[in-house]
Amino acid sequence: MGKLQLMILFFIAFSLCLHIKKGRGDKAYLKKLIMGNVNSKNRIVYLDYIRLIATLFVLLVHCLDGTGTISPTDRTAFIVRQSLISILFVCNTLFIMNSGALILNQTADSLKTFYYKRFFHVAIPFFCYYGIYILLASRYFTSGFFKGLLHAARDMAAGPIDWTPHLWVIYVILSLYILAPFFSILLKHLSPAMLHGLAVLILLFQCVAVYLPVFGLPVNVQLMISPWLGVFLLGYYFSHPVSLSRRRLYGILGLVSLAGTVLCVAYRQDYSAILLAEGAPMMILIAGAIFLLLRSIETILPKPKTLMRIVVRYSYSILLVHWAVLYFVREPMGMGQNPWLAFVLVLVFSTAAAILFDQTVVFCIQSLVKIPARLLRNKNT
């Protein structure tokens, strides 16, 4: 038995022992493990729907993008396909906006508590799942384990490796969390008029940054915040009660942006630079319209059922693992030319992989991290 097999066996055995210990006397433990606490009163239903939409969109866009062939003469099919793919790329904006809505609205924790929670719930799973891609790359451990580990750590620090192009959004989110506690305090002290003004400024400067260069008018005027930080802050704005007063306006702008996306694909060869730029205004407006639409009908939205609860609970892990699953669906299983079937398979297999990996490897690492954290807490008290 090789080292990898022994490691897998260790994680399975260790996690099984931990789960048995935690689940002793709790008949609902397995249900909570798979679906989370179904009786929690802290769930925000419309944000669960946004997380679900973003997760499904990211899987679908990666299944559609780069699959299938369209004849150069079939102009209509090309426009429909590329318009759909471009609209689905709103998933990135939704993920970052959703993170802003959740994090920036939280009650104030101490900095130590805030960063520990983000490290525990976001960074640890990220590093664990990154290990899958390090193994798939199969180039890091040819000259020894420790040298390979150092090489892998160095490449991870530099950004996504060739096996993880989809993880750029996690790098963005992790970097946004660093300043999130400070922006949370600042935003809570803004008046409604100032919040509206902030949203308009972010959108205005993004229009200047994205659209003027397209028409040969590059202007060296930038907002002091990065495009994705602007999207992150807009997540707070669109989740704040004050934005509901403008839901009709943003709904119209979202529909205009949908139409603009199709026109852009049809008439601009550089449509990717316009629609998929960092913080692209059309994607922001579509995402904002989705936010406000779901918020306005939240009271009539059906409560998440079993399948939706599972996908929402494991959405972050599905995002992390789906690229590896997509590779095996496309290559060994030969589903590359059937994106819709590939989407269903990737969703099912990614969800299963996320549950298994989260409750074995990630669960073990998190449990081990809790030990020194608990000792430090006891020492301080």
N, C-alpha and C positions, 0 to 999 in steps of 0.2 A: 504493500500500500504506500503510495507516494505522499509527500509532505502536504500537498493540497488536499488530498482525500482525508488525511488525518486531521487537518485543520477544520474541514467541513464537519467531520464526525464530532470533533470537540465542541464546535458551536451548537450543533444539534443537541448533543447530550447535555451541555451546560444550560442552554436555554430551556430545555425540557424540564430540568430540575428546578430552575427558577420559576417557571410557569406553574409547576405543580405546587411549589411552596406558596406562591402568591394566590393561586386559585383555591387553595384549601379552605373549605367552608363557604365559598362563594359560588353558588350554583349558576349565577349569571356571568361568571368570569369569561368564559369562552365567547359569549355574545358581545361583551364589552371589548374583548380583544379584537374581534373582527369588525364591529360596527361603531365602537366607541360607546360613550355613555348616552344611550338613547333618551334618557330622562333629563338630560342637561337642559337647564333653562337659559344658558348663556349662548346657545346657538343663534346666529343671525341668519335667518332662512335665505334671504336674497343673496347674501355673500356665499352661502353654500351653493346656490344655483350658479353664481358667477364662477366659482371655483370649478364646478362641474363643466360648465360651458368651455372655460379656458382649457381644461384637461382634454376634453373631447376634440376641441379645435386643434390643439397642438399635435395630437395623434393623427388626426385626419390630414392635416396639412403636410406632415412628414410622409404619410402614405401616398398622398397625391403628388407631391413635389418630386420630380425626377423619375416618375413612373409613367409608363404608357408613351406612345408615340402619336404625334399628330402631323398629318401631312401639311407642308408649308402652304399649300393652296387652300386648306380648310381654315379660312380666316375666322369664321364664326365660332368653330369649335375651340380655336386657340384663345379667342377673347373670353369665351365662357369659362374655360379651364383656368386661365391665368387670373381672371377676375375673382373666381371662387378662391383660388389659392391666396391671392392678395388679401381678400377679406378675412380669410381664416387666420392670417398672420396677426390679427388683432389679439390673438391669444397671449402674445408677449406683453402687450399693453395691459390686458386684463389681469395677468398674473401680478405685474408690478403695481398696478392700481389697487388690486385687491389687498396686496401686502400693506400698502399705505393706509388703506381703510381700516385694516385690523390693528396695525402697530401704532399708528399715530393717534388712534382713538382710545388706546388703553389708558387705564388709570396709572398714575405715576408709580413705578417701582424704583428702588434704588438702582443706580447704574450697575452695581455688582450683580444684583438679581436679574436685571434686564439682560445683560450680556451673557450671564450663565444660562438663562433660558434659551436664548438664541443659539448659543454654542451647543447646548444639549439637544434641542429639538430640530435645529436646522443644519449646523455645521457637522455634527457627528454623522448623521445619515448621509450628508454630502460626501464626506471622506470615505465612508464605508462603501457607498455605491460607486465612487470613483475607482475603488479597488477592482471592481468588476472589469472596468475598461482598461485598467493597467494590465490585468491578466490577459484580456483579449488582444491587447497590442502586442504581446509576446516578444517584446524586445528589451524589456527592462531587466530581466533576471538571467540573461545569458552569461554574464560575467560575475555572478555571485549575488547572493540575496541582499546583503547590506549595500553594495554598490548600486544594485538595481533600485533599492528603496530610496537611496539618496537621489538617484537620477530621476525617479518618478516624482519625488517631492519637489525637486527643482522645476520640473516641467509643469507640475500642478500650480506652483506659485506664479509661473509665467502666464498662465491662462489655460483655456481648454486645449487638450491635446487633439490630435487628428481623429481619435475615436470618440471625442466628446464635443462636437460642435454645438450641440443643443444646450450645453451647460453654461454658455456665456450668460444666460439670464440669471442663473444662480449666483455667478460671480457679481453681477450687478446688484442683486437683492442683498447679498451678504455685505457688500460695500455700503449700501443704503442704510442697513441696520446700524452701522457705526454711529451715524449722526442722528438717527431716528429719535432718540430720547430728547435731544435738544430742540429739534424741529417740532416735536409734539408739544412741548411747553410753549414755544413761540406761537404756533397756530392757535392754541386754545385762548390766547390773549388777543386775537384779531376780531374785530367787529364784523358783523355780516357784510357791511359795505366793503371792508378791506378784503374779506375772503373772496367776494365777487371780483374785486379788482385784481387780486393775485391770480385767479383763474384766467382772467382776460389777458393779463401780462404774459403768463406762461404760454398761452395759445398764440398771442401776437408775436412774441419773439421766436416761437417755433415756426410760424409761418414765414417770418423774415429769413430764418436760418435755412429753411428747406426750399422755399419757392423762389426767392429772388435769384439764387445762383442758377436755377433752371432757365431763367430768362436772361442770363448773362449779366446779372447785377449783384455780384457778391458784395455783401456789406459786412464789414468787420465790427458788427455790433452784437454782443452776446449778453444774455442774462447771466448773472453771476452763478447760477446753478446749472448743472448739467441737464441734458434733455431727459434722461431717465429719472433724475431727481425731481424734475418738474412733473413727470407722470406720477411719481410716488406721492407728491404733495397733492396732486389733483385727486388721488384716491381718497384723501381726507376730505377734500372739498365735496366730491360727489356722494360721500357717505354722510355728510353733515346736513342737518335739516334745512339749512338756508338754501341749499342748491335745488330743493324741490320746487321752489318758487319759479325757477327757470327751466323746469323740465320740458315744457312745450318748446321753448327755444332750442334747447340742446337736442330734443327729439327731431326737430326739423333739420338742424345742422347735421345730425347723424344720418338722416335719410339722404340729404344732399351729398354727404361724404360717400355713401354707398354708390350713388349714381356717379359721383366724381371718380370713384375707383374704376368703374367700368369704362368711363370715357377716357381716363388716363391710360388704361391698358390698350384701348382701341386706337388712340391717336398719338401716344408718346412712346418712342422706343426706349426711353430712359425711365419707364414707369416704375421700375424697382427702386431707383434712387429717390423717387418722389414718395412712393407708398410705404417703403420699408426702411426709410431713414430712421435714425434714433429719435424717438418722440415725434413721429410723423403726425402732423395735425389731423389728417383724415382718420387715422387709427385712434387718436385720442378722442375725437368727436363720436366715432362709432362706439367706442368703449364707454364713454360718458353717457351716451344715449341708452346703452344696455343697462348700465348702473341705475339710472333714474327710472327706466321702465320697470325693472324688477323691484325697485324700492317702492314705486307707486302702487304696485299690485301685490306687495308682499303678503297682505292679509288674506288674499284669495289664492295664493300659491299653495299647491298641495304639499303636505309635509313629506319630507324625503322618506322613501321606502327603503327596503333592505338593500337593493342593488345600488341605489343612489348613495345611500349612507356609506357603503363600502368604498365606492369610487371616490367620494368626497374625503373620507377619512384618510385614504391612501393616495390622494392626488399628488402630493409632493413626491412620494416615492415612485409613483407611476411616471411622473415627469422625468425622474432621474434614470429609471431603468428602461424606459420604452425604446431607447435608441438601440440598445443591445438586443432586445426582443425583435425589433424591426429588422435588424440584420439577419437574424435566423429565419424570420418569416419570409424575407425576400430571397435569401440565398439557398440554404438547404431545402426549404419548403417550396421554393419556386413560385411565390405569390406576388412577385414584383410587378406583373402586368395586370393584376386585379386589385387595384387599390382599395376598393370597398370591402372585399373579403379580407384583405390584409389588415384594414382598420379594425374589423371585428376581432380577428385573431390577435392583433397587437393589444387591443383593449383587454381581452380575456386573459392572455398570457402575462401581460404586464401587471394586471391586478393580482393574479395568483403569485407572480414572482415577488411583488411588493409585499404581500402579506407574509410569505415565507421568509423573505430576507429580513424584513423589519422585525419579525418575531424570533429570529435566530441571531444573526450576526449583529444587527443594529441594537437589538435588545441586550445582547451580552455586553457590547462595548459601553452602552449607556449605563448598564448596571455596574460595570467596573469603574466608570467615571464617578458614579455616585459615592463610592467608598471614600476616596480622599476628600470629596466635597463635604460629606457628612462629618468626617473627622475634623476638618477645618471649622465647620459650623459649630461643632461641640466644643472645640478649643476656644473659639471666640466667645462662646456663651459661658 
